[in-house]
Every structure is written in structure tokens, then in C-alpha cells.
Amino acid sequence: MIYGGFEIQSFEAGRGLWHARIQRADQEPVVIDGMAFPTLEVGFAWSDPEAAIADAKAHIDRFGPRFTASPARPAESPT
């Protein structure tokens, strides 16, 4: 499912333990505090996939602008 420019996929991490994976819809990395991640797994062990997706949506609503910032560039060493 696409939500707010992110693709959300629920997955079962163990029997009856649902989590969600967030990936930017434009395939760019998710960026947190300057660190780039291809995907981000969020949430707790929810009892069903819908709860995991709802939690992922809440993360996107809260942190979405931070997830789309550019990754930090490494500092150049003086020559």
C-alpha cells in the first residue's frame, strides 16, 4: 500500500507477530538523522497486519518529513 509517499508492507515476524516495513515510493533511501536506510522496519509485535500498517502510518505522519531529508554528506578532510 502507498501512504504519504511511502510504500508500507506488513509481514509476520513470528506466529501472530506482525510488523511493518516502510520504503519510500520513489525508491530513494529512508533517511534518519542523516543516515540512509533502504527500508525501515517499525512497530511492535502487533496481533494482525492491519494494526502493523496503522502503526506504520502513524510513524509516517509523525516523522515523514525527517524520513525524506537528504543523507548527510561525509565531511571532507582538509588537504
HTML snippet that shows the backbone in 3Dmol.js (N, CA, C, O; Angstrom):
<script src="https://3Dmol.org/build/3Dmol-min.js"></script>
<div id="view" style="width:600px;height:400px;position:relative"></div>
<script>
const pdb = `
ATOM      1  N   MET A   1       0.836  -1.172   0.000  1.00  0.00           N
ATOM      2  CA  MET A   1       0.000   0.000   0.000  1.00  0.00           C
ATOM      3  C   MET A   1       0.881   1.235   0.000  1.00  0.00           C
ATOM      4  O   MET A   1       1.947   1.239   0.615  1.00  0.00           O
ATOM      5  N   ILE A   2       0.448   2.272  -0.679  1.00  0.00           N
ATOM      6  CA  ILE A   2       1.162   3.552  -0.701  1.00  0.00           C
ATOM      7  C   ILE A   2       0.429   4.516   0.229  1.00  0.00           C
ATOM      8  O   ILE A   2      -0.793   4.650   0.164  1.00  0.00           O
ATOM      9  N   TYR A   3       1.190   5.184   1.091  1.00  0.00           N
ATOM     10  CA  TYR A   3       0.622   6.149   2.030  1.00  0.00           C
ATOM     11  C   TYR A   3       1.616   7.288   2.209  1.00  0.00           C
ATOM     12  O   TYR A   3       2.750   7.067   2.632  1.00  0.00           O
ATOM     13  N   GLY A   4       1.199   8.484   1.893  1.00  0.00           N
ATOM     14  CA  GLY A   4       2.039   9.656   2.116  1.00  0.00           C
ATOM     15  C   GLY A   4       3.386   9.601   1.418  1.00  0.00           C
ATOM     16  O   GLY A   4       4.370  10.133   1.932  1.00  0.00           O
ATOM     17  N   GLY A   5       3.446   8.965   0.254  1.00  0.00           N
ATOM     18  CA  GLY A   5       4.701   8.866  -0.483  1.00  0.00           C
ATOM     19  C   GLY A   5       5.589   7.711  -0.048  1.00  0.00           C
ATOM     20  O   GLY A   5       6.745   7.621  -0.462  1.00  0.00           O
ATOM     21  N   PHE A   6       5.049   6.825   0.788  1.00  0.00           N
ATOM     22  CA  PHE A   6       5.801   5.670   1.268  1.00  0.00           C
ATOM     23  C   PHE A   6       5.037   4.397   0.953  1.00  0.00           C
ATOM     24  O   PHE A   6       3.806   4.378   0.969  1.00  0.00           O
ATOM     25  N   GLU A   7       5.776   3.334   0.665  1.00  0.00           N
ATOM     26  CA  GLU A   7       5.165   2.023   0.491  1.00  0.00           C
ATOM     27  C   GLU A   7       5.240   1.305   1.831  1.00  0.00           C
ATOM     28  O   GLU A   7       6.304   1.243   2.448  1.00  0.00           O
ATOM     29  N   ILE A   8       4.120   0.767   2.277  1.00  0.00           N
ATOM     30  CA  ILE A   8       4.061   0.040   3.546  1.00  0.00           C
ATOM     31  C   ILE A   8       3.748  -1.416   3.242  1.00  0.00           C
ATOM     32  O   ILE A   8       2.818  -1.719   2.495  1.00  0.00           O
ATOM     33  N   GLN A   9       4.532  -2.314   3.830  1.00  0.00           N
ATOM     34  CA  GLN A   9       4.286  -3.748   3.707  1.00  0.00           C
ATOM     35  C   GLN A   9       4.242  -4.332   5.109  1.00  0.00           C
ATOM     36  O   GLN A   9       5.156  -4.112   5.904  1.00  0.00           O
ATOM     37  N   SER A  10       3.189  -5.073   5.415  1.00  0.00           N
ATOM     38  CA  SER A  10       3.155  -5.781   6.690  1.00  0.00           C
ATOM     39  C   SER A  10       3.797  -7.147   6.476  1.00  0.00           C
ATOM     40  O   SER A  10       3.751  -7.706   5.380  1.00  0.00           O
ATOM     41  N   PHE A  11       4.394  -7.672   7.537  1.00  0.00           N
ATOM     42  CA  PHE A  11       4.984  -9.006   7.461  1.00  0.00           C
ATOM     43  C   PHE A  11       4.904  -9.660   8.829  1.00  0.00           C
ATOM     44  O   PHE A  11       4.901  -8.990   9.862  1.00  0.00           O
ATOM     45  N   GLU A  12       4.838 -10.973   8.811  1.00  0.00           N
ATOM     46  CA  GLU A  12       4.748 -11.733  10.051  1.00  0.00           C
ATOM     47  C   GLU A  12       6.152 -12.136  10.477  1.00  0.00           C
ATOM     48  O   GLU A  12       6.810 -12.930   9.804  1.00  0.00           O
ATOM     49  N   ALA A  13       6.608 -11.586  11.599  1.00  0.00           N
ATOM     50  CA  ALA A  13       7.961 -11.846  12.094  1.00  0.00           C
ATOM     51  C   ALA A  13       8.015 -13.134  12.911  1.00  0.00           C
ATOM     52  O   ALA A  13       9.096 -13.677  13.137  1.00  0.00           O
ATOM     53  N   GLY A  14       6.913 -13.604  13.333  1.00  0.00           N
ATOM     54  CA  GLY A  14       6.756 -14.843  14.092  1.00  0.00           C
ATOM     55  C   GLY A  14       5.270 -15.138  14.105  1.00  0.00           C
ATOM     56  O   GLY A  14       4.469 -14.309  13.673  1.00  0.00           O
ATOM     57  N   ARG A  15       4.903 -16.271  14.579  1.00  0.00           N
ATOM     58  CA  ARG A  15       3.492 -16.643  14.533  1.00  0.00           C
ATOM     59  C   ARG A  15       2.637 -15.610  15.266  1.00  0.00           C
ATOM     60  O   ARG A  15       2.731 -15.468  16.485  1.00  0.00           O
ATOM     61  N   GLY A  16       1.807 -14.893  14.514  1.00  0.00           N
ATOM     62  CA  GLY A  16       0.916 -13.896  15.082  1.00  0.00           C
ATOM     63  C   GLY A  16       1.600 -12.617  15.525  1.00  0.00           C
ATOM     64  O   GLY A  16       1.012 -11.833  16.271  1.00  0.00           O
ATOM     65  N   LEU A  17       2.835 -12.386  15.081  1.00  0.00           N
ATOM     66  CA  LEU A  17       3.600 -11.191  15.458  1.00  0.00           C
ATOM     67  C   LEU A  17       3.843 -10.361  14.206  1.00  0.00           C
ATOM     68  O   LEU A  17       4.756 -10.651  13.433  1.00  0.00           O
ATOM     69  N   TRP A  18       3.035  -9.339  14.005  1.00  0.00           N
ATOM     70  CA  TRP A  18       3.068  -8.550  12.780  1.00  0.00           C
ATOM     71  C   TRP A  18       3.843  -7.256  12.957  1.00  0.00           C
ATOM     72  O   TRP A  18       3.705  -6.567  13.968  1.00  0.00           O
ATOM     73  N   HIS A  19       4.651  -6.939  11.973  1.00  0.00           N
ATOM     74  CA  HIS A  19       5.438  -5.711  11.910  1.00  0.00           C
ATOM     75  C   HIS A  19       5.173  -5.067  10.552  1.00  0.00           C
ATOM     76  O   HIS A  19       4.473  -5.634   9.713  1.00  0.00           O
ATOM     77  N   ALA A  20       5.732  -3.886  10.346  1.00  0.00           N
ATOM     78  CA  ALA A  20       5.579  -3.212   9.056  1.00  0.00           C
ATOM     79  C   ALA A  20       6.931  -2.714   8.570  1.00  0.00           C
ATOM     80  O   ALA A  20       7.814  -2.374   9.358  1.00  0.00           O
ATOM     81  N   ARG A  21       7.063  -2.683   7.271  1.00  0.00           N
ATOM     82  CA  ARG A  21       8.271  -2.200   6.606  1.00  0.00           C
ATOM     83  C   ARG A  21       7.879  -0.978   5.788  1.00  0.00           C
ATOM     84  O   ARG A  21       6.898  -1.004   5.043  1.00  0.00           O
ATOM     85  N   ILE A  22       8.659   0.100   5.934  1.00  0.00           N
ATOM     86  CA  ILE A  22       8.410   1.343   5.203  1.00  0.00           C
ATOM     87  C   ILE A  22       9.536   1.555   4.203  1.00  0.00           C
ATOM     88  O   ILE A  22      10.714   1.423   4.534  1.00  0.00           O
ATOM     89  N   GLN A  23       9.154   1.886   2.974  1.00  0.00           N
ATOM     90  CA  GLN A  23      10.116   2.234   1.931  1.00  0.00           C
ATOM     91  C   GLN A  23       9.546   3.423   1.171  1.00  0.00           C
ATOM     92  O   GLN A  23       8.342   3.483   0.921  1.00  0.00           O
ATOM     93  N   ARG A  24      10.398   4.361   0.806  1.00  0.00           N
ATOM     94  CA  ARG A  24       9.910   5.496   0.028  1.00  0.00           C
ATOM     95  C   ARG A  24       9.401   5.011  -1.319  1.00  0.00           C
ATOM     96  O   ARG A  24      10.016   4.147  -1.943  1.00  0.00           O
ATOM     97  N   ALA A  25       8.294   5.558  -1.764  1.00  0.00           N
ATOM     98  CA  ALA A  25       7.690   5.154  -3.033  1.00  0.00           C
ATOM     99  C   ALA A  25       8.587   5.481  -4.215  1.00  0.00           C
ATOM    100  O   ALA A  25       8.509   4.818  -5.250  1.00  0.00           O
ATOM    101  N   ASP A  26       9.446   6.502  -4.079  1.00  0.00           N
ATOM    102  CA  ASP A  26      10.359   6.863  -5.165  1.00  0.00           C
ATOM    103  C   ASP A  26      11.651   6.051  -5.139  1.00  0.00           C
ATOM    104  O   ASP A  26      12.580   6.330  -5.897  1.00  0.00           O
ATOM    105  N   GLN A  27      11.706   5.052  -4.271  1.00  0.00           N
ATOM    106  CA  GLN A  27      12.838   4.133  -4.138  1.00  0.00           C
ATOM    107  C   GLN A  27      14.109   4.780  -3.578  1.00  0.00           C
ATOM    108  O   GLN A  27      15.154   4.132  -3.524  1.00  0.00           O
ATOM    109  N   GLU A  28      14.032   6.035  -3.167  1.00  0.00           N
ATOM    110  CA  GLU A  28      15.168   6.673  -2.502  1.00  0.00           C
ATOM    111  C   GLU A  28      15.246   6.121  -1.083  1.00  0.00           C
ATOM    112  O   GLU A  28      14.246   5.620  -0.568  1.00  0.00           O
ATOM    113  N   PRO A  29      16.405   6.200  -0.442  1.00  0.00           N
ATOM    114  CA  PRO A  29      16.505   5.660   0.919  1.00  0.00           C
ATOM    115  C   PRO A  29      15.709   6.486   1.927  1.00  0.00           C
ATOM    116  O   PRO A  29      15.500   7.685   1.746  1.00  0.00           O
ATOM    117  N   VAL A  30      15.277   5.822   2.979  1.00  0.00           N
ATOM    118  CA  VAL A  30      14.685   6.499   4.132  1.00  0.00           C
ATOM    119  C   VAL A  30      15.860   7.054   4.928  1.00  0.00           C
ATOM    120  O   VAL A  30      16.822   6.335   5.196  1.00  0.00           O
ATOM    121  N   VAL A  31      15.790   8.319   5.305  1.00  0.00           N
ATOM    122  CA  VAL A  31      16.914   8.970   5.981  1.00  0.00           C
ATOM    123  C   VAL A  31      16.489   9.358   7.391  1.00  0.00           C
ATOM    124  O   VAL A  31      15.470  10.020   7.589  1.00  0.00           O
ATOM    125  N   ILE A  32      17.281   8.937   8.360  1.00  0.00           N
ATOM    126  CA  ILE A  32      17.044   9.289   9.757  1.00  0.00           C
ATOM    127  C   ILE A  32      18.324   9.888  10.300  1.00  0.00           C
ATOM    128  O   ILE A  32      19.368   9.236  10.314  1.00  0.00           O
ATOM    129  N   ASP A  33      18.242  11.131  10.748  1.00  0.00           N
ATOM    130  CA  ASP A  33      19.403  11.839  11.300  1.00  0.00           C
ATOM    131  C   ASP A  33      20.623  11.734  10.388  1.00  0.00           C
ATOM    132  O   ASP A  33      21.746  11.554  10.858  1.00  0.00           O
ATOM    133  N   GLY A  34      20.391  11.849   9.082  1.00  0.00           N
ATOM    134  CA  GLY A  34      21.473  11.840   8.116  1.00  0.00           C
ATOM    135  C   GLY A  34      21.942  10.465   7.680  1.00  0.00           C
ATOM    136  O   GLY A  34      22.794  10.361   6.797  1.00  0.00           O
ATOM    137  N   MET A  35      21.411   9.409   8.273  1.00  0.00           N
ATOM    138  CA  MET A  35      21.793   8.043   7.902  1.00  0.00           C
ATOM    139  C   MET A  35      20.741   7.479   6.955  1.00  0.00           C
ATOM    140  O   MET A  35      19.545   7.549   7.238  1.00  0.00           O
ATOM    141  N   ALA A  36      21.185   6.920   5.829  1.00  0.00           N
ATOM    142  CA  ALA A  36      20.275   6.398   4.811  1.00  0.00           C
ATOM    143  C   ALA A  36      20.032   4.903   5.014  1.00  0.00           C
ATOM    144  O   ALA A  36      20.965   4.140   5.263  1.00  0.00           O
ATOM    145  N   PHE A  37      18.766   4.496   4.904  1.00  0.00           N
ATOM    146  CA  PHE A  37      18.368   3.098   5.018  1.00  0.00           C
ATOM    147  C   PHE A  37      17.490   2.757   3.818  1.00  0.00           C
ATOM    148  O   PHE A  37      16.602   3.537   3.475  1.00  0.00           O
ATOM    149  N   PRO A  38      17.715   1.601   3.163  1.00  0.00           N
ATOM    150  CA  PRO A  38      16.862   1.236   2.027  1.00  0.00           C
ATOM    151  C   PRO A  38      15.404   1.039   2.454  1.00  0.00           C
ATOM    152  O   PRO A  38      14.487   1.414   1.723  1.00  0.00           O
ATOM    153  N   THR A  39      15.192   0.455   3.629  1.00  0.00           N
ATOM    154  CA  THR A  39      13.855   0.284   4.198  1.00  0.00           C
ATOM    155  C   THR A  39      13.952   0.490   5.702  1.00  0.00           C
ATOM    156  O   THR A  39      15.041   0.494   6.276  1.00  0.00           O
ATOM    157  N   LEU A  40      12.803   0.660   6.322  1.00  0.00           N
ATOM    158  CA  LEU A  40      12.746   0.857   7.761  1.00  0.00           C
ATOM    159  C   LEU A  40      11.661  -0.055   8.303  1.00  0.00           C
ATOM    160  O   LEU A  40      10.516   0.004   7.857  1.00  0.00           O
ATOM    161  N   GLU A  41      12.016  -0.899   9.263  1.00  0.00           N
ATOM    162  CA  GLU A  41      11.027  -1.759   9.903  1.00  0.00           C
ATOM    163  C   GLU A  41      10.596  -1.090  11.196  1.00  0.00           C
ATOM    164  O   GLU A  41      11.428  -0.702  12.016  1.00  0.00           O
ATOM    165  N   VAL A  42       9.292  -0.960  11.369  1.00  0.00           N
ATOM    166  CA  VAL A  42       8.766  -0.222  12.516  1.00  0.00           C
ATOM    167  C   VAL A  42       7.730  -1.043  13.269  1.00  0.00           C
ATOM    168  O   VAL A  42       7.172  -2.012  12.755  1.00  0.00           O
ATOM    169  N   GLY A  43       7.498  -0.626  14.490  1.00  0.00           N
ATOM    170  CA  GLY A  43       6.388  -1.166  15.256  1.00  0.00           C
ATOM    171  C   GLY A  43       6.768  -2.239  16.241  1.00  0.00           C
ATOM    172  O   GLY A  43       7.924  -2.634  16.388  1.00  0.00           O
ATOM    173  N   PHE A  44       5.746  -2.677  16.892  1.00  0.00           N
ATOM    174  CA  PHE A  44       5.850  -3.724  17.888  1.00  0.00           C
ATOM    175  C   PHE A  44       5.289  -4.997  17.284  1.00  0.00           C
ATOM    176  O   PHE A  44       4.932  -5.017  16.106  1.00  0.00           O
ATOM    177  N   ALA A  45       5.207  -6.031  18.051  1.00  0.00           N
ATOM    178  CA  ALA A  45       4.623  -7.282  17.579  1.00  0.00           C
ATOM    179  C   ALA A  45       3.102  -7.166  17.667  1.00  0.00           C
ATOM    180  O   ALA A  45       2.495  -7.548  18.668  1.00  0.00           O
ATOM    181  N   TRP A  46       2.498  -6.632  16.607  1.00  0.00           N
ATOM    182  CA  TRP A  46       1.055  -6.451  16.572  1.00  0.00           C
ATOM    183  C   TRP A  46       0.368  -7.784  16.308  1.00  0.00           C
ATOM    184  O   TRP A  46       0.974  -8.692  15.738  1.00  0.00           O
ATOM    185  N   SER A  47      -0.878  -7.908  16.714  1.00  0.00           N
ATOM    186  CA  SER A  47      -1.598  -9.174  16.573  1.00  0.00           C
ATOM    187  C   SER A  47      -2.164  -9.401  15.179  1.00  0.00           C
ATOM    188  O   SER A  47      -2.563 -10.518  14.848  1.00  0.00           O
ATOM    189  N   ASP A  48      -2.204  -8.347  14.350  1.00  0.00           N
ATOM    190  CA  ASP A  48      -2.713  -8.522  12.987  1.00  0.00           C
ATOM    191  C   ASP A  48      -2.044  -7.513  12.055  1.00  0.00           C
ATOM    192  O   ASP A  48      -1.528  -6.493  12.514  1.00  0.00           O
ATOM    193  N   PRO A  49      -2.049  -7.790  10.748  1.00  0.00           N
ATOM    194  CA  PRO A  49      -1.363  -6.909   9.799  1.00  0.00           C
ATOM    195  C   PRO A  49      -1.951  -5.503   9.735  1.00  0.00           C
ATOM    196  O   PRO A  49      -1.218  -4.544   9.495  1.00  0.00           O
ATOM    197  N   GLU A  50      -3.252  -5.362   9.944  1.00  0.00           N
ATOM    198  CA  GLU A  50      -3.872  -4.039   9.895  1.00  0.00           C
ATOM    199  C   GLU A  50      -3.336  -3.133  11.001  1.00  0.00           C
ATOM    200  O   GLU A  50      -3.132  -1.939  10.777  1.00  0.00           O
ATOM    201  N   ALA A  51      -3.107  -3.684  12.185  1.00  0.00           N
ATOM    202  CA  ALA A  51      -2.555  -2.896  13.292  1.00  0.00           C
ATOM    203  C   ALA A  51      -1.124  -2.472  12.983  1.00  0.00           C
ATOM    204  O   ALA A  51      -0.725  -1.353  13.304  1.00  0.00           O
ATOM    205  N   ALA A  52      -0.352  -3.355  12.364  1.00  0.00           N
ATOM    206  CA  ALA A  52       1.024  -3.012  11.989  1.00  0.00           C
ATOM    207  C   ALA A  52       1.032  -1.888  10.956  1.00  0.00           C
ATOM    208  O   ALA A  52       1.860  -0.981  11.035  1.00  0.00           O
ATOM    209  N   ILE A  53       0.122  -1.941   9.994  1.00  0.00           N
ATOM    210  CA  ILE A  53       0.032  -0.894   8.974  1.00  0.00           C
ATOM    211  C   ILE A  53      -0.410   0.426   9.603  1.00  0.00           C
ATOM    212  O   ILE A  53       0.119   1.481   9.255  1.00  0.00           O
ATOM    213  N   ALA A  54      -1.368   0.380  10.519  1.00  0.00           N
ATOM    214  CA  ALA A  54      -1.817   1.598  11.200  1.00  0.00           C
ATOM    215  C   ALA A  54      -0.661   2.231  11.972  1.00  0.00           C
ATOM    216  O   ALA A  54      -0.526   3.454  11.990  1.00  0.00           O
ATOM    217  N   ASP A  55       0.172   1.411  12.609  1.00  0.00           N
ATOM    218  CA  ASP A  55       1.331   1.924  13.338  1.00  0.00           C
ATOM    219  C   ASP A  55       2.331   2.559  12.372  1.00  0.00           C
ATOM    220  O   ASP A  55       2.893   3.614  12.668  1.00  0.00           O
ATOM    221  N   ALA A  56       2.554   1.927  11.227  1.00  0.00           N
ATOM    222  CA  ALA A  56       3.463   2.491  10.227  1.00  0.00           C
ATOM    223  C   ALA A  56       2.942   3.838   9.726  1.00  0.00           C
ATOM    224  O   ALA A  56       3.723   4.770   9.534  1.00  0.00           O
ATOM    225  N   LYS A  57       1.634   3.947   9.514  1.00  0.00           N
ATOM    226  CA  LYS A  57       1.046   5.223   9.092  1.00  0.00           C
ATOM    227  C   LYS A  57       1.279   6.297  10.147  1.00  0.00           C
ATOM    228  O   LYS A  57       1.569   7.446   9.812  1.00  0.00           O
ATOM    229  N   ALA A  58       1.155   5.930  11.415  1.00  0.00           N
ATOM    230  CA  ALA A  58       1.396   6.891  12.497  1.00  0.00           C
ATOM    231  C   ALA A  58       2.848   7.357  12.489  1.00  0.00           C
ATOM    232  O   ALA A  58       3.120   8.535  12.721  1.00  0.00           O
ATOM    233  N   HIS A  59       3.794   6.436  12.221  1.00  0.00           N
ATOM    234  CA  HIS A  59       5.205   6.815  12.110  1.00  0.00           C
ATOM    235  C   HIS A  59       5.412   7.784  10.951  1.00  0.00           C
ATOM    236  O   HIS A  59       6.129   8.776  11.088  1.00  0.00           O
ATOM    237  N   ILE A  60       4.789   7.501   9.817  1.00  0.00           N
ATOM    238  CA  ILE A  60       4.924   8.377   8.648  1.00  0.00           C
ATOM    239  C   ILE A  60       4.336   9.751   8.955  1.00  0.00           C
ATOM    240  O   ILE A  60       4.937  10.771   8.618  1.00  0.00           O
ATOM    241  N   ASP A  61       3.173   9.784   9.588  1.00  0.00           N
ATOM    242  CA  ASP A  61       2.552  11.066   9.935  1.00  0.00           C
ATOM    243  C   ASP A  61       3.443  11.876  10.869  1.00  0.00           C
ATOM    244  O   ASP A  61       3.539  13.097  10.744  1.00  0.00           O
ATOM    245  N   ARG A  62       4.083  11.200  11.790  1.00  0.00           N
ATOM    246  CA  ARG A  62       4.909  11.899  12.781  1.00  0.00           C
ATOM    247  C   ARG A  62       6.282  12.271  12.244  1.00  0.00           C
ATOM    248  O   ARG A  62       6.763  13.381  12.474  1.00  0.00           O
ATOM    249  N   PHE A  63       6.924  11.331  11.516  1.00  0.00           N
ATOM    250  CA  PHE A  63       8.316  11.524  11.120  1.00  0.00           C
ATOM    251  C   PHE A  63       8.533  11.681   9.624  1.00  0.00           C
ATOM    252  O   PHE A  63       9.675  11.840   9.194  1.00  0.00           O
ATOM    253  N   GLY A  64       7.479  11.641   8.817  1.00  0.00           N
ATOM    254  CA  GLY A  64       7.605  11.674   7.362  1.00  0.00           C
ATOM    255  C   GLY A  64       8.581  12.693   6.818  1.00  0.00           C
ATOM    256  O   GLY A  64       9.441  12.330   6.015  1.00  0.00           O
ATOM    257  N   PRO A  65       8.490  13.965   7.222  1.00  0.00           N
ATOM    258  CA  PRO A  65       9.446  14.948   6.690  1.00  0.00           C
ATOM    259  C   PRO A  65      10.901  14.603   7.027  1.00  0.00           C
ATOM    260  O   PRO A  65      11.796  14.869   6.225  1.00  0.00           O
ATOM    261  N   ARG A  66      11.139  14.027   8.180  1.00  0.00           N
ATOM    262  CA  ARG A  66      12.509  13.636   8.544  1.00  0.00           C
ATOM    263  C   ARG A  66      12.978  12.452   7.703  1.00  0.00           C
ATOM    264  O   ARG A  66      14.169  12.334   7.416  1.00  0.00           O
ATOM    265  N   PHE A  67      12.050  11.570   7.303  1.00  0.00           N
ATOM    266  CA  PHE A  67      12.415  10.392   6.523  1.00  0.00           C
ATOM    267  C   PHE A  67      12.826  10.745   5.101  1.00  0.00           C
ATOM    268  O   PHE A  67      13.466   9.932   4.434  1.00  0.00           O
ATOM    269  N   THR A  68      12.479  11.928   4.618  1.00  0.00           N
ATOM    270  CA  THR A  68      12.767  12.283   3.233  1.00  0.00           C
ATOM    271  C   THR A  68      13.918  13.265   3.097  1.00  0.00           C
ATOM    272  O   THR A  68      14.239  13.684   1.985  1.00  0.00           O
ATOM    273  N   ALA A  69      14.542  13.639   4.200  1.00  0.00           N
ATOM    274  CA  ALA A  69      15.686  14.556   4.132  1.00  0.00           C
ATOM    275  C   ALA A  69      16.853  13.876   3.432  1.00  0.00           C
ATOM    276  O   ALA A  69      16.937  12.648   3.396  1.00  0.00           O
ATOM    277  N   SER A  70      17.737  14.669   2.886  1.00  0.00           N
ATOM    278  CA  SER A  70      18.908  14.121   2.202  1.00  0.00           C
ATOM    279  C   SER A  70      19.871  13.519   3.213  1.00  0.00           C
ATOM    280  O   SER A  70      19.984  14.017   4.333  1.00  0.00           O
ATOM    281  N   PRO A  71      20.571  12.444   2.828  1.00  0.00           N
ATOM    282  CA  PRO A  71      21.561  11.879   3.734  1.00  0.00           C
ATOM    283  C   PRO A  71      22.702  12.861   3.971  1.00  0.00           C
ATOM    284  O   PRO A  71      23.024  13.687   3.116  1.00  0.00           O
ATOM    285  N   ALA A  72      23.293  12.753   5.130  1.00  0.00           N
ATOM    286  CA  ALA A  72      24.424  13.627   5.457  1.00  0.00           C
ATOM    287  C   ALA A  72      25.599  13.294   4.556  1.00  0.00           C
ATOM    288  O   ALA A  72      25.871  12.129   4.267  1.00  0.00           O
ATOM    289  N   ARG A  73      26.280  14.324   4.123  1.00  0.00           N
ATOM    290  CA  ARG A  73      27.468  14.112   3.300  1.00  0.00           C
ATOM    291  C   ARG A  73      28.657  13.980   4.227  1.00  0.00           C
ATOM    292  O   ARG A  73      28.748  14.705   5.218  1.00  0.00           O
ATOM    293  N   PRO A  74      29.571  13.069   3.926  1.00  0.00           N
ATOM    294  CA  PRO A  74      30.753  12.943   4.773  1.00  0.00           C
ATOM    295  C   PRO A  74      31.571  14.231   4.741  1.00  0.00           C
ATOM    296  O   PRO A  74      31.686  14.888   3.705  1.00  0.00           O
ATOM    297  N   ALA A  75      32.121  14.568   5.865  1.00  0.00           N
ATOM    298  CA  ALA A  75      32.960  15.770   5.935  1.00  0.00           C
ATOM    299  C   ALA A  75      34.224  15.546   5.123  1.00  0.00           C
ATOM    300  O   ALA A  75      34.837  14.479   5.169  1.00  0.00           O
ATOM    301  N   GLU A  76      34.592  16.568   4.388  1.00  0.00           N
ATOM    302  CA  GLU A  76      35.820  16.468   3.605  1.00  0.00           C
ATOM    303  C   GLU A  76      36.998  16.802   4.498  1.00  0.00           C
ATOM    304  O   GLU A  76      36.955  17.748   5.285  1.00  0.00           O
ATOM    305  N   SER A  77      38.045  16.013   4.366  1.00  0.00           N
ATOM    306  CA  SER A  77      39.229  16.286   5.177  1.00  0.00           C
ATOM    307  C   SER A  77      40.058  17.373   4.501  1.00  0.00           C
ATOM    308  O   SER A  77      40.168  17.407   3.275  1.00  0.00           O
ATOM    309  N   PRO A  78      40.630  18.249   5.294  1.00  0.00           N
ATOM    310  CA  PRO A  78      41.453  19.309   4.702  1.00  0.00           C
ATOM    311  C   PRO A  78      42.679  18.712   4.019  1.00  0.00           C
ATOM    312  O   PRO A  78      43.251  17.729   4.488  1.00  0.00           O
ATOM    313  N   THR A  79      43.061  19.312   2.928  1.00  0.00           N
ATOM    314  CA  THR A  79      44.240  18.802   2.205  1.00  0.00           C
ATOM    315  C   THR A  79      45.406  19.735   2.319  1.00  0.00           C
ATOM    316  O   THR A  79      46.474  19.458   1.772  1.00  0.00           O
TER     317      THR A  79
END
`;
const viewer = $3Dmol.createViewer("view");
viewer.addModel(pdb, "pdb");
viewer.setStyle({}, {cartoon: {color: "spectrum"}});
viewer.zoomTo();
viewer.render();
</script>
